[in-house]
């Protein structure tokens, strides 16, 4: 993958495609963007990304992005881009690998050999078929491509995800089972250990799902039975009785200390816990993917954790927990490590079910500069939620949500996942802005359908100096037609909250 930046327009380049994306202007009328390739109009979009397909390998193209406002065109970028040279395919079904896509034979060793052999300018190619596998370990400067109809199918056997690796789950560094795809080596004191990887195509990466999660939890509860019994009543500080045993579950894709990784075009489903988890990483870009994990406990879609410059766009979510969750560690370890998540971009994403977009609850290292636009979280349980516990410490600041629709907006303290020693001071939530947002005041419960709710619930912390502060709601529409008699807004422990041009119904 190579990239260019020209007047804020970024490009993701492969041998046969270019994906352009850019930040949405802060102000101004709605616009149409026109994309020209070698002087000819390639297409138009009202979104802030555009894909150019079916290009020739190793060829230069002149690309222009122009903005149309109704009164004329305004050029915002001119780029000269060259597609990558044709990559050599390492087909996992051919010699010397001979993987079998029948859904029955184990292919871990065969696929891993192809991965190990893959050098710069080469691609591990997965053709159509169901390829049963355990944990795989990717490396720098490689590409993994899944053809349409190809499935990397993770098993539900615990032993296929050994050895355990150093990772982080729910804010605490610990040994966890290897994920289905593993990139990098975790170390918060070191730099990046894996770079320049592309995972793309039209296929599916499918984890061991609920069965694998249950098998891991049962195995871990047996291993920890004495320690769990010694906790006694303190076990209630956890989210569920199985919380501690469940923290070692593998992810679907785990990225530790990684830089410049792209995940594109795939269906990502049924991790035993979170699906895509990036820790101490930078420049992780995910585009045009579908996330499916609706039956999975902790089945988050995309979780940047103490990571920077991470971008996701054009994705659809149907998840068993948060669609997206931005995190930065949990007290007390997260306070000590102190690595924030910052410069996160989320746009043109849509939830079909699940909890929506969340910041926290593990946010002890701090979270700042999160930009969300053109997203639809109306079909979710929590909408857009910023949360922590009184113990967390840390901060969330400079969050912007624009031109979006959501079930509700929540700032609050939660009472679960609260084990571990507390920070000296509560968190600070501040400097957040919501503009041109429809907040329906109706959420989608996982099993029970639609339920009414307070559209905007704002609650800071009671200690002086830790109130929720400097929050702006501008050009907001609350509720649906006929819902004007419901309570629309709730505020507690807040300071300097501004509502400007708010309507109801």
DRENDO-1510 file (C-alpha; in Angstrom, 1 decimal, always signed):
<recs>
REC; n; res; u; v; w
REC; 1; UNK; +0.0; +0.0; +0.0 .
REC; 2; UNK; +1.3; +3.5; -0.9 .
REC; 3; UNK; -0.3; +6.8; +0.0 .
REC; 4; UNK; -0.3; +10.4; -1.1 .
REC; 5; UNK; -1.7; +13.5; +0.5 .
REC; 6; UNK; -2.6; +16.6; -1.6 .
REC; 7; UNK; -4.6; +19.4; +0.0 .
REC; 8; UNK; -6.0; +17.0; +2.5 .
REC; 9; UNK; -6.9; +14.2; +0.0 .
REC; 10; UNK; -5.3; +10.9; +0.9 .
REC; 11; UNK; -4.9; +8.0; -1.4 .
REC; 12; UNK; -4.6; +4.2; -0.8 .
REC; 13; UNK; -3.1; +2.5; -3.8 .
REC; 14; UNK; -2.9; -1.1; -4.9 .
REC; 15; UNK; -2.0; -2.6; -8.3 .
REC; 16; UNK; -5.6; -2.2; -9.6 .
REC; 17; UNK; -7.3; +0.4; -7.5 .
REC; 18; UNK; -7.1; +3.8; -5.8 .
REC; 19; UNK; -9.2; +4.8; -2.8 .
REC; 20; UNK; -9.4; +8.5; -2.1 .
REC; 21; UNK; -10.5; +10.0; +1.2 .
REC; 22; UNK; -10.5; +13.4; +2.8 .
REC; 23; UNK; -11.7; +15.3; +5.9 .
REC; 24; UNK; -15.1; +17.0; +5.6 .
REC; 25; UNK; -14.9; +20.8; +5.6 .
REC; 26; UNK; -15.9; +22.3; +8.9 .
REC; 27; UNK; -18.4; +24.8; +7.4 .
REC; 28; UNK; -20.2; +25.5; +4.1 .
REC; 29; UNK; -23.1; +24.0; +2.2 .
REC; 30; UNK; -23.6; +20.4; +1.3 .
REC; 31; UNK; -21.5; +19.6; -1.8 .
REC; 32; UNK; -21.0; +17.1; -4.5 .
REC; 33; UNK; -17.5; +15.9; -5.3 .
REC; 34; UNK; -16.5; +15.1; -8.8 .
REC; 35; UNK; -13.7; +12.8; -9.5 .
REC; 36; UNK; -11.7; +13.0; -12.8 .
REC; 37; UNK; -9.2; +10.5; -14.0 .
REC; 38; UNK; -6.9; +11.6; -16.9 .
REC; 39; UNK; -9.3; +14.5; -17.6 .
REC; 40; UNK; -12.5; +12.3; -17.8 .
REC; 41; UNK; -15.2; +12.3; -15.2 .
REC; 42; UNK; -15.0; +9.0; -13.4 .
REC; 43; UNK; -17.9; +9.6; -11.0 .
REC; 44; UNK; -19.5; +11.8; -8.4 .
REC; 45; UNK; -20.2; +11.4; -4.6 .
REC; 46; UNK; -21.6; +13.2; -1.7 .
REC; 47; UNK; -19.3; +11.3; +0.6 .
REC; 48; UNK; -15.8; +12.1; +1.6 .
REC; 49; UNK; -14.3; +9.0; -0.1 .
REC; 50; UNK; -14.3; +7.5; -3.5 .
REC; 51; UNK; -13.0; +4.3; -5.0 .
REC; 52; UNK; -11.5; +4.0; -8.5 .
REC; 53; UNK; -11.4; +0.4; -9.6 .
REC; 54; UNK; -10.1; -1.7; -12.5 .
REC; 55; UNK; -7.0; +0.2; -13.1 .
REC; 56; UNK; -3.9; -1.1; -14.9 .
REC; 57; UNK; -0.9; -2.1; -12.8 .
REC; 58; UNK; +2.3; +0.0; -12.7 .
REC; 59; UNK; +0.7; +3.0; -14.6 .
REC; 60; UNK; +0.5; +6.6; -13.8 .
REC; 61; UNK; -2.8; +8.4; -13.5 .
REC; 62; UNK; -3.8; +12.1; -13.2 .
REC; 63; UNK; -6.6; +12.4; -10.6 .
REC; 64; UNK; -8.5; +15.5; -9.7 .
REC; 65; UNK; -11.1; +16.0; -6.9 .
REC; 66; UNK; -13.4; +18.9; -7.6 .
REC; 67; UNK; -16.1; +20.3; -5.3 .
REC; 68; UNK; -19.5; +21.3; -6.8 .
REC; 69; UNK; -21.6; +23.7; -4.7 .
REC; 70; UNK; -24.3; +24.5; -7.2 .
REC; 71; UNK; -22.7; +27.6; -8.5 .
REC; 72; UNK; -19.6; +26.1; -10.0 .
REC; 73; UNK; -16.6; +23.7; -9.5 .
REC; 74; UNK; -13.8; +24.3; -7.1 .
REC; 75; UNK; -10.7; +22.1; -7.4 .
REC; 76; UNK; -9.5; +20.8; -4.1 .
REC; 77; UNK; -6.8; +18.4; -5.2 .
REC; 78; UNK; -4.7; +17.3; -8.1 .
REC; 79; UNK; -2.7; +14.2; -7.7 .
REC; 80; UNK; -0.4; +12.2; -9.9 .
REC; 81; UNK; -0.7; +8.6; -8.8 .
REC; 82; UNK; +1.0; +5.4; -10.0 .
REC; 83; UNK; -0.5; +2.0; -9.3 .
REC; 84; UNK; +1.7; -0.7; -7.9 .
REC; 85; UNK; +3.4; -3.1; -10.1 .
REC; 86; UNK; +1.7; -6.5; -10.6 .
REC; 87; UNK; +2.3; -8.5; -7.5 .
REC; 88; UNK; +3.4; -12.2; -7.6 .
REC; 89; UNK; +0.6; -14.4; -6.2 .
REC; 90; UNK; +1.4; -17.1; -3.7 .
REC; 91; UNK; -1.8; -19.2; -4.2 .
REC; 92; UNK; -2.3; -21.2; -1.0 .
REC; 93; UNK; -3.9; -24.0; -2.9 .
REC; 94; UNK; -1.0; -24.6; -5.2 .
REC; 95; UNK; +2.5; -26.0; -4.8 .
REC; 96; UNK; +4.2; -26.0; -2.4 .
REC; 97; UNK; +1.3; -25.2; +0.0 .
REC; 98; UNK; -1.7; -27.3; -1.1 .
REC; 99; UNK; -4.3; -25.9; +1.2 .
REC; 100; UNK; -7.7; -27.4; +0.9 .
REC; 101; UNK; -10.8; -25.2; +0.9 .
REC; 102; UNK; -13.3; -27.9; +1.8 .
REC; 103; UNK; -14.1; -26.6; +5.2 .
REC; 104; UNK; -12.8; -29.8; +6.9 .
REC; 105; UNK; -9.1; -30.0; +6.5 .
REC; 106; UNK; -6.8; -28.0; +8.8 .
REC; 107; UNK; -4.7; -25.5; +6.8 .
REC; 108; UNK; -2.8; -23.6; +9.5 .
REC; 109; UNK; +0.7; -24.9; +8.5 .
REC; 110; UNK; +0.1; -24.5; +4.8 .
REC; 111; UNK; -1.2; -21.0; +5.0 .
REC; 112; UNK; +1.5; -20.0; +7.5 .
REC; 113; UNK; +4.2; -21.2; +5.1 .
REC; 114; UNK; +2.8; -19.0; +2.4 .
REC; 115; UNK; +2.7; -16.1; +4.8 .
REC; 116; UNK; +6.3; -16.7; +5.8 .
REC; 117; UNK; +7.4; -16.9; +2.1 .
REC; 118; UNK; +5.6; -13.7; +1.2 .
REC; 119; UNK; +8.0; -10.9; +0.4 .
REC; 120; UNK; +7.6; -7.3; -0.7 .
REC; 121; UNK; +5.8; -7.2; -4.0 .
REC; 122; UNK; +4.1; -10.5; -3.3 .
REC; 123; UNK; +0.6; -11.5; -2.2 .
REC; 124; UNK; -0.7; -14.4; -0.2 .
REC; 125; UNK; -3.7; -15.3; -2.4 .
REC; 126; UNK; -6.8; -17.1; -1.0 .
REC; 127; UNK; -9.1; -18.3; -3.8 .
REC; 128; UNK; -12.8; -19.2; -3.3 .
REC; 129; UNK; -13.3; -22.0; -0.7 .
REC; 130; UNK; -13.6; -22.4; +3.1 .
REC; 131; UNK; -10.1; -22.8; +4.5 .
REC; 132; UNK; -10.2; -24.0; +8.1 .
REC; 133; UNK; -7.3; -22.6; +10.2 .
REC; 134; UNK; -6.0; -21.7; +13.6 .
REC; 135; UNK; -3.9; -18.7; +14.5 .
REC; 136; UNK; -1.8; -17.1; +11.7 .
REC; 137; UNK; +1.1; -14.7; +12.1 .
REC; 138; UNK; +1.6; -12.0; +9.5 .
REC; 139; UNK; +4.8; -9.9; +9.1 .
REC; 140; UNK; +5.9; -6.5; +7.7 .
REC; 141; UNK; +5.7; -5.7; +4.0 .
REC; 142; UNK; +3.2; -8.2; +2.8 .
REC; 143; UNK; -0.3; -8.5; +1.4 .
REC; 144; UNK; -3.1; -11.0; +2.1 .
REC; 145; UNK; -5.8; -11.1; -0.5 .
REC; 146; UNK; -9.1; -13.0; -0.2 .
REC; 147; UNK; -11.0; -13.6; -3.5 .
REC; 148; UNK; -14.7; -13.4; -3.6 .
REC; 149; UNK; -16.1; -16.6; -2.0 .
REC; 150; UNK; -12.9; -17.1; +0.0 .
REC; 151; UNK; -13.3; -17.7; +3.7 .
REC; 152; UNK; -10.6; -18.0; +6.3 .
REC; 153; UNK; -12.5; -20.0; +8.9 .
REC; 154; UNK; -11.1; -20.0; +12.4 .
REC; 155; UNK; -11.7; -23.2; +14.4 .
REC; 156; UNK; -13.5; -23.3; +17.8 .
REC; 157; UNK; -10.7; -25.4; +19.4 .
REC; 158; UNK; -8.7; -23.6; +22.1 .
REC; 159; UNK; -5.5; -25.4; +21.3 .
REC; 160; UNK; -5.4; -23.9; +17.8 .
REC; 161; UNK; -4.8; -20.5; +19.3 .
REC; 162; UNK; -1.6; -21.3; +21.2 .
REC; 163; UNK; +0.9; -20.1; +22.1 .
REC; 164; UNK; -0.5; -17.3; +24.3 .
REC; 165; UNK; +0.8; -13.9; +23.4 .
REC; 166; UNK; +1.3; -10.7; +25.4 .
REC; 167; UNK; -1.7; -8.5; +24.6 .
REC; 168; UNK; -4.2; -6.2; +26.2 .
REC; 169; UNK; -7.9; -6.7; +26.9 .
REC; 170; UNK; -10.3; -4.3; +28.7 .
REC; 171; UNK; -7.4; -2.0; +29.4 .
REC; 172; UNK; -5.0; -4.4; +31.1 .
REC; 173; UNK; -1.9; -6.0; +29.6 .
REC; 174; UNK; -1.9; -9.7; +30.0 .
REC; 175; UNK; -1.3; -13.0; +28.2 .
REC; 176; UNK; -4.2; -13.9; +25.9 .
REC; 177; UNK; -4.7; -16.6; +23.3 .
REC; 178; UNK; -3.3; -15.8; +19.9 .
REC; 179; UNK; -5.9; -14.2; +17.6 .
REC; 180; UNK; -6.9; -15.6; +14.2 .
REC; 181; UNK; -4.6; -13.0; +12.5 .
REC; 182; UNK; -1.7; -11.6; +14.6 .
REC; 183; UNK; +0.5; -8.7; +13.6 .
REC; 184; UNK; +3.3; -7.2; +15.7 .
REC; 185; UNK; +4.6; -7.8; +19.2 .
REC; 186; UNK; +3.2; -5.8; +22.1 .
REC; 187; UNK; +5.5; -3.6; +24.1 .
REC; 188; UNK; +4.4; -0.2; +25.3 .
REC; 189; UNK; +8.1; +0.8; +25.8 .
REC; 190; UNK; +9.1; +0.1; +22.2 .
REC; 191; UNK; +8.3; +1.3; +18.7 .
REC; 192; UNK; +6.5; -0.4; +15.8 .
REC; 193; UNK; +7.2; -4.1; +15.3 .
REC; 194; UNK; +5.2; -4.6; +12.2 .
REC; 195; UNK; +4.7; -2.2; +9.2 .
REC; 196; UNK; +3.2; -1.9; +5.8 .
REC; 197; UNK; +0.6; -4.7; +5.6 .
REC; 198; UNK; -2.5; -4.9; +3.5 .
REC; 199; UNK; -5.4; -7.3; +4.2 .
REC; 200; UNK; -8.0; -6.9; +1.5 .
REC; 201; UNK; -10.3; -8.5; -1.0 .
REC; 202; UNK; -13.9; -9.5; -1.4 .
REC; 203; UNK; -13.9; -12.6; +0.9 .
REC; 204; UNK; -14.5; -13.3; +4.6 .
REC; 205; UNK; -12.4; -13.7; +7.8 .
REC; 206; UNK; -14.6; -15.7; +10.2 .
REC; 207; UNK; -13.5; -16.5; +13.7 .
REC; 208; UNK; -14.4; -19.3; +16.1 .
REC; 209; UNK; -17.2; -17.2; +17.5 .
REC; 210; UNK; -19.4; -18.0; +20.4 .
REC; 211; UNK; -18.2; -21.7; +20.6 .
REC; 212; UNK; -14.6; -20.7; +20.8 .
REC; 213; UNK; -15.4; -18.1; +23.4 .
REC; 214; UNK; -17.2; -20.6; +25.6 .
REC; 215; UNK; -14.4; -23.2; +25.3 .
REC; 216; UNK; -11.8; -20.6; +26.3 .
REC; 217; UNK; -13.8; -19.4; +29.3 .
REC; 218; UNK; -14.4; -22.9; +30.5 .
REC; 219; UNK; -10.7; -23.8; +30.2 .
REC; 220; UNK; -9.7; -20.6; +32.0 .
REC; 221; UNK; -12.2; -20.9; +34.8 .
REC; 222; UNK; -10.8; -24.3; +35.6 .
REC; 223; UNK; -7.2; -23.0; +35.5 .
REC; 224; UNK; -8.0; -20.0; +37.7 .
REC; 225; UNK; -10.6; -21.7; +40.0 .
REC; 226; UNK; -8.5; -21.1; +43.2 .
REC; 227; UNK; -7.8; -17.4; +42.3 .
REC; 228; UNK; -11.5; -16.8; +41.5 .
REC; 229; UNK; -12.6; -18.3; +44.7 .
REC; 230; UNK; -10.2; -16.2; +46.7 .
REC; 231; UNK; -11.8; -13.0; +45.2 .
REC; 232; UNK; -15.0; -13.6; +47.1 .
REC; 233; UNK; -17.4; -10.7; +46.9 .
REC; 234; UNK; -14.9; -8.6; +44.9 .
REC; 235; UNK; -15.9; -10.6; +41.8 .
REC; 236; UNK; -18.9; -8.2; +41.7 .
REC; 237; UNK; -16.6; -5.4; +40.5 .
REC; 238; UNK; -16.4; -7.2; +37.2 .
REC; 239; UNK; -18.9; -6.9; +34.4 .
REC; 240; UNK; -20.0; -10.6; +34.7 .
REC; 241; UNK; -18.8; -13.6; +36.7 .
REC; 242; UNK; -17.0; -14.8; +33.6 .
REC; 243; UNK; -15.3; -11.5; +32.9 .
REC; 244; UNK; -11.9; -12.4; +34.3 .
REC; 245; UNK; -11.9; -15.8; +32.5 .
REC; 246; UNK; -13.1; -14.2; +29.3 .
REC; 247; UNK; -10.3; -11.6; +29.1 .
REC; 248; UNK; -7.9; -14.2; +27.5 .
REC; 249; UNK; -10.2; -14.8; +24.5 .
REC; 250; UNK; -8.5; -14.2; +21.1 .
REC; 251; UNK; -9.5; -11.3; +18.8 .
REC; 252; UNK; -10.3; -11.9; +15.2 .
REC; 253; UNK; -7.4; -9.6; +14.1 .
REC; 254; UNK; -4.9; -8.3; +16.7 .
REC; 255; UNK; -2.5; -5.5; +15.8 .
REC; 256; UNK; +0.2; -4.7; +18.4 .
REC; 257; UNK; +2.8; -2.0; +17.9 .
REC; 258; UNK; +1.8; -1.8; +14.2 .
REC; 259; UNK; +2.1; +1.0; +11.7 .
REC; 260; UNK; +0.6; +1.6; +8.3 .
REC; 261; UNK; -1.9; -1.3; +8.0 .
REC; 262; UNK; -4.9; -1.3; +5.8 .
REC; 263; UNK; -7.9; -3.7; +6.0 .
REC; 264; UNK; -10.2; -3.3; +3.1 .
REC; 265; UNK; -13.3; -4.7; +1.4 .
REC; 266; UNK; -13.8; -7.8; +3.6 .
REC; 267; UNK; -16.5; -9.3; +5.8 .
REC; 268; UNK; -15.1; -9.6; +9.3 .
REC; 269; UNK; -17.1; -11.7; +11.6 .
REC; 270; UNK; -17.4; -13.8; +14.7 .
REC; 271; UNK; -14.2; -13.1; +16.7 .
REC; 272; UNK; -14.4; -14.8; +20.1 .
REC; 273; UNK; -14.3; -11.2; +21.5 .
REC; 274; UNK; -13.4; -8.0; +19.7 .
REC; 275; UNK; -12.9; -8.3; +15.9 .
REC; 276; UNK; -10.3; -5.7; +15.0 .
REC; 277; UNK; -8.1; -4.5; +17.9 .
REC; 278; UNK; -5.2; -2.2; +17.4 .
REC; 279; UNK; -2.9; -1.5; +20.5 .
REC; 280; UNK; +0.0; +1.0; +20.6 .
REC; 281; UNK; -0.4; +1.3; +16.8 .
REC; 282; UNK; -0.5; +4.1; +14.2 .
REC; 283; UNK; -2.0; +4.6; +10.8 .
REC; 284; UNK; -4.5; +1.7; +10.8 .
REC; 285; UNK; -7.0; +2.3; +8.0 .
REC; 286; UNK; -10.1; +0.2; +7.6 .
REC; 287; UNK; -12.5; +0.9; +4.7 .
REC; 288; UNK; -15.5; -0.6; +3.0 .
REC; 289; UNK; -15.8; -3.6; +5.4 .
REC; 290; UNK; -18.7; -5.4; +6.9 .
REC; 291; UNK; -18.5; -6.4; +10.6 .
REC; 292; UNK; -20.8; -9.2; +11.9 .
REC; 293; UNK; -20.8; -10.5; +15.4 .
REC; 294; UNK; -24.3; -10.1; +16.8 .
REC; 295; UNK; -24.3; -13.2; +18.9 .
REC; 296; UNK; -20.9; -12.6; +20.6 .
REC; 297; UNK; -20.4; -11.2; +24.1 .
REC; 298; UNK; -17.9; -8.3; +23.8 .
REC; 299; UNK; -18.3; -8.6; +20.0 .
REC; 300; UNK; -17.0; -5.1; +19.3 .
REC; 301; UNK; -16.2; -4.3; +15.7 .
REC; 302; UNK; -13.2; -1.9; +15.5 .
REC; 303; UNK; -11.3; -0.9; +18.6 .
REC; 304; UNK; -8.3; +1.6; +18.5 .
REC; 305; UNK; -6.6; +1.2; +21.9 .
REC; 306; UNK; -3.8; +3.7; +22.8 .
REC; 307; UNK; -3.4; +4.2; +19.1 .
REC; 308; UNK; -3.0; +7.2; +16.8 .
REC; 309; UNK; -4.0; +8.4; +13.3 .
REC; 310; UNK; -6.6; +5.6; +12.8 .
REC; 311; UNK; -9.3; +5.9; +10.2 .
REC; 312; UNK; -12.4; +3.9; +9.4 .
REC; 313; UNK; -14.9; +4.7; +6.7 .
REC; 314; UNK; -17.6; +3.1; +4.5 .
REC; 315; UNK; -18.2; +0.3; +6.9 .
REC; 316; UNK; -21.4; -1.5; +8.1 .
REC; 317; UNK; -21.8; -3.0; +11.6 .
REC; 318; UNK; -24.1; -5.6; +13.1 .
REC; 319; UNK; -22.3; -6.4; +16.3 .
REC; 320; UNK; -22.9; -8.0; +19.7 .
REC; 321; UNK; -21.4; -5.0; +21.4 .
REC; 322; UNK; -19.9; -1.7; +20.3 .
REC; 323; UNK; -19.6; -1.1; +16.6 .
REC; 324; UNK; -16.5; +1.1; +17.3 .
REC; 325; UNK; -14.9; +1.6; +20.7 .
REC; 326; UNK; -12.0; +4.0; +21.3 .
REC; 327; UNK; -9.9; +3.0; +24.3 .
REC; 328; UNK; -6.6; +3.9; +26.1 .
REC; 329; UNK; -6.1; +1.5; +29.0 .
REC; 330; UNK; -7.6; +1.0; +32.4 .
REC; 331; UNK; -6.7; +2.2; +35.9 .
REC; 332; UNK; -4.2; +1.8; +37.4 .
REC; 333; UNK; -2.0; +0.5; +34.6 .
REC; 334; UNK; -3.5; +2.7; +31.9 .
REC; 335; UNK; -2.7; +5.8; +34.0 .
REC; 336; UNK; +0.9; +4.7; +34.5 .
REC; 337; UNK; +1.5; +3.8; +30.8 .
REC; 338; UNK; -0.3; +7.0; +29.8 .
REC; 339; UNK; -0.5; +6.4; +26.1 .
REC; 340; UNK; -3.6; +8.2; +24.7 .
REC; 341; UNK; -5.7; +7.5; +21.6 .
REC; 342; UNK; -5.7; +10.5; +19.4 .
REC; 343; UNK; -6.5; +11.7; +15.8 .
REC; 344; UNK; -9.2; +9.1; +15.2 .
REC; 345; UNK; -11.4; +9.6; +12.1 .
REC; 346; UNK; -14.8; +7.8; +11.7 .
REC; 347; UNK; -17.0; +8.6; +8.7 .
REC; 348; UNK; -19.7; +7.1; +6.5 .
REC; 349; UNK; -20.3; +4.2; +8.9 .
REC; 350; UNK; -23.6; +2.6; +9.6 .
REC; 351; UNK; -25.0; +0.4; +12.4 .
REC; 352; UNK; -27.6; -2.2; +11.7 .
REC; 353; UNK; -27.6; -3.5; +15.3 .
REC; 354; UNK; -25.3; -3.4; +18.3 .
REC; 355; UNK; -24.3; -0.7; +20.7 .
REC; 356; UNK; -23.1; +2.1; +18.4 .
REC; 357; UNK; -19.9; +4.3; +18.7 .
REC; 358; UNK; -18.3; +4.4; +22.2 .
REC; 359; UNK; -15.4; +6.2; +23.7 .
REC; 360; UNK; -14.3; +4.3; +26.8 .
REC; 361; UNK; -15.0; +2.9; +29.2 .
REC; 362; UNK; -11.2; +2.1; +29.3 .
REC; 363; UNK; -9.8; +5.6; +28.8 .
REC; 364; UNK; -7.3; +6.1; +31.6 .
REC; 365; UNK; -4.5; +7.0; +29.1 .
REC; 366; UNK; -6.6; +9.8; +27.6 .
REC; 367; UNK; -8.6; +10.2; +24.4 .
REC; 368; UNK; -8.5; +13.3; +22.2 .
REC; 369; UNK; -9.3; +14.6; +18.7 .
REC; 370; UNK; -11.9; +12.1; +17.6 .
REC; 371; UNK; -13.9; +13.3; +14.5 .
REC; 372; UNK; -17.1; +11.6; +13.4 .
REC; 373; UNK; -19.2; +12.6; +10.4 .
REC; 374; UNK; -21.8; +11.2; +8.0 .
REC; 375; UNK; -22.5; +8.2; +10.3 .
REC; 376; UNK; -25.9; +6.6; +11.1 .
REC; 377; UNK; -26.1; +5.0; +14.6 .
REC; 378; UNK; -29.9; +5.3; +14.8 .
REC; 379; UNK; -30.2; +1.5; +14.8 .
REC; 380; UNK; -28.2; +0.9; +17.9 .
REC; 381; UNK; -28.6; +0.5; +21.6 .
REC; 382; UNK; -26.4; +3.4; +22.9 .
REC; 383; UNK; -25.9; +5.6; +19.9 .
REC; 384; UNK; -22.9; +7.7; +20.6 .
REC; 385; UNK; -21.6; +7.1; +24.1 .
REC; 386; UNK; -18.7; +8.6; +26.1 .
REC; 387; UNK; -18.2; +6.7; +29.4 .
REC; 388; UNK; -15.7; +5.9; +32.2 .
REC; 389; UNK; -15.8; +5.1; +35.8 .
REC; 390; UNK; -14.9; +7.3; +38.8 .
REC; 391; UNK; -11.7; +5.2; +39.2 .
REC; 392; UNK; -10.4; +5.7; +35.6 .
REC; 393; UNK; -8.7; +9.1; +35.8 .
REC; 394; UNK; -7.6; +10.3; +32.4 .
REC; 395; UNK; -9.6; +12.5; +30.0 .
REC; 396; UNK; -11.8; +12.6; +26.9 .
REC; 397; UNK; -11.7; +15.9; +25.0 .
REC; 398; UNK; -12.1; +17.4; +21.6 .
REC; 399; UNK; -14.7; +15.0; +20.2 .
REC; 400; UNK; -16.7; +16.3; +17.2 .
REC; 401; UNK; -19.8; +14.7; +15.7 .
REC; 402; UNK; -21.3; +16.2; +12.6 .
REC; 403; UNK; -24.0; +15.5; +10.0 .
REC; 404; UNK; -25.0; +12.2; +11.6 .
REC; 405; UNK; -28.0; +10.4; +13.0 .
REC; 406; UNK; -28.0; +8.6; +16.3 .
REC; 407; UNK; -30.3; +6.9; +18.8 .
REC; 408; UNK; -29.0; +9.0; +21.7 .
REC; 409; UNK; -26.0; +10.8; +23.1 .
REC; 410; UNK; -24.7; +9.6; +26.5 .
REC; 411; UNK; -21.9; +11.0; +28.7 .
REC; 412; UNK; -21.9; +9.1; +31.9 .
REC; 413; UNK; -20.1; +7.0; +34.5 .
REC; 414; UNK; -20.8; +3.2; +34.4 .
REC; 415; UNK; -20.5; +0.7; +37.2 .
REC; 416; UNK; -19.1; -2.4; +35.4 .
REC; 417; UNK; -15.6; -3.5; +34.7 .
REC; 418; UNK; -14.5; -1.6; +37.7 .
REC; 419; UNK; -11.9; -3.9; +39.3 .
REC; 420; UNK; -8.4; -2.5; +39.9 .
REC; 421; UNK; -7.1; +0.3; +42.0 .
REC; 422; UNK; -8.5; +3.8; +41.3 .
REC; 423; UNK; -6.7; +6.9; +40.0 .
REC; 424; UNK; -6.2; +9.8; +42.4 .
REC; 425; UNK; -8.8; +11.9; +40.6 .
REC; 426; UNK; -11.9; +11.1; +38.5 .
REC; 427; UNK; -11.8; +11.6; +34.7 .
REC; 428; UNK; -12.5; +14.8; +32.9 .
REC; 429; UNK; -14.8; +14.9; +29.9 .
REC; 430; UNK; -14.7; +18.2; +28.1 .
REC; 431; UNK; -14.7; +20.2; +24.8 .
REC; 432; UNK; -17.1; +18.2; +22.7 .
REC; 433; UNK; -19.3; +19.4; +19.9 .
REC; 434; UNK; -22.4; +18.0; +18.1 .
REC; 435; UNK; -23.6; +19.8; +14.9 .
REC; 436; UNK; -26.3; +19.0; +12.5 .
REC; 437; UNK; -27.2; +15.8; +14.3 .
REC; 438; UNK; -30.5; +14.0; +14.5 .
REC; 439; UNK; -31.0; +12.3; +17.9 .
REC; 440; UNK; -34.1; +10.1; +17.7 .
REC; 441; UNK; -34.6; +9.3; +21.5 .
REC; 442; UNK; -35.4; +5.7; +20.6 .
REC; 443; UNK; -33.0; +2.8; +20.8 .
REC; 444; UNK; -32.9; -0.7; +19.4 .
REC; 445; UNK; -32.6; -3.2; +22.2 .
REC; 446; UNK; -30.8; -6.4; +21.2 .
REC; 447; UNK; -33.8; -8.7; +21.5 .
REC; 448; UNK; -36.8; -6.6; +22.4 .
REC; 449; UNK; -37.1; -4.1; +19.6 .
REC; 450; UNK; -37.4; -0.3; +19.9 .
REC; 451; UNK; -37.6; +1.5; +23.2 .
REC; 452; UNK; -38.0; +5.2; +24.0 .
REC; 453; UNK; -35.2; +6.9; +25.9 .
REC; 454; UNK; -33.8; +10.3; +26.9 .
REC; 455; UNK; -32.2; +11.6; +23.7 .
REC; 456; UNK; -29.4; +13.5; +25.4 .
REC; 457; UNK; -28.1; +12.3; +28.8 .
REC; 458; UNK; -25.2; +14.4; +30.2 .
REC; 459; UNK; -23.6; +13.4; +33.5 .
REC; 460; UNK; -20.2; +14.5; +34.7 .
REC; 461; UNK; -18.5; +13.7; +38.0 .
REC; 462; UNK; -19.6; +15.3; +41.3 .
REC; 463; UNK; -16.1; +16.3; +42.4 .
REC; 464; UNK; -15.3; +20.0; +41.7 .
REC; 465; UNK; -13.3; +20.4; +38.6 .
REC; 466; UNK; -14.5; +17.2; +37.1 .
REC; 467; UNK; -17.9; +18.3; +35.9 .
REC; 468; UNK; -18.8; +17.6; +32.2 .
REC; 469; UNK; -17.8; +20.9; +30.6 .
REC; 470; UNK; -17.7; +22.9; +27.4 .
REC; 471; UNK; -20.2; +20.9; +25.4 .
REC; 472; UNK; -21.9; +22.4; +22.4 .
REC; 473; UNK; -25.1; +21.1; +20.6 .
REC; 474; UNK; -25.8; +23.2; +17.5 .
REC; 475; UNK; -28.5; +22.6; +14.8 .
REC; 476; UNK; -29.9; +19.5; +16.6 .
REC; 477; UNK; -33.2; +17.8; +16.0 .
REC; 478; UNK; -34.4; +15.7; +19.0 .
REC; 479; UNK; -36.9; +12.8; +18.8 .
REC; 480; UNK; -39.2; +11.6; +16.1 .
REC; 481; UNK; -42.6; +13.0; +15.1 .
REC; 482; UNK; -45.0; +12.5; +18.0 .
REC; 483; UNK; -42.3; +12.2; +20.7 .
REC; 484; UNK; -42.3; +15.8; +21.8 .
REC; 485; UNK; -44.0; +14.9; +25.2 .
REC; 486; UNK; -41.0; +12.8; +26.2 .
REC; 487; UNK; -38.1; +14.1; +28.3 .
REC; 488; UNK; -35.5; +15.0; +25.7 .
REC; 489; UNK; -32.5; +16.1; +27.8 .
REC; 490; UNK; -31.1; +15.2; +31.2 .
REC; 491; UNK; -28.1; +17.1; +32.8 .
REC; 492; UNK; -26.2; +16.4; +36.0 .
REC; 493; UNK; -22.9; +17.8; +37.1 .
REC; 494; UNK; -22.4; +19.9; +34.0 .
REC; 495; UNK; -20.8; +23.2; +33.3 .
REC; 496; UNK; -21.0; +25.4; +30.2 .
REC; 497; UNK; -23.3; +23.3; +28.1 .
REC; 498; UNK; -24.7; +25.2; +25.1 .
REC; 499; UNK; -27.8; +24.3; +23.1 .
REC; 500; UNK; -28.1; +26.4; +19.9 .
REC; 501; UNK; -30.9; +26.0; +17.4 .
REC; 502; UNK; -32.5; +22.8; +18.8 .
REC; 503; UNK; -35.9; +21.5; +17.6 .
REC; 504; UNK; -38.0; +18.5; +18.6 .
REC; 505; UNK; -40.2; +16.0; +16.9 .
</recs>
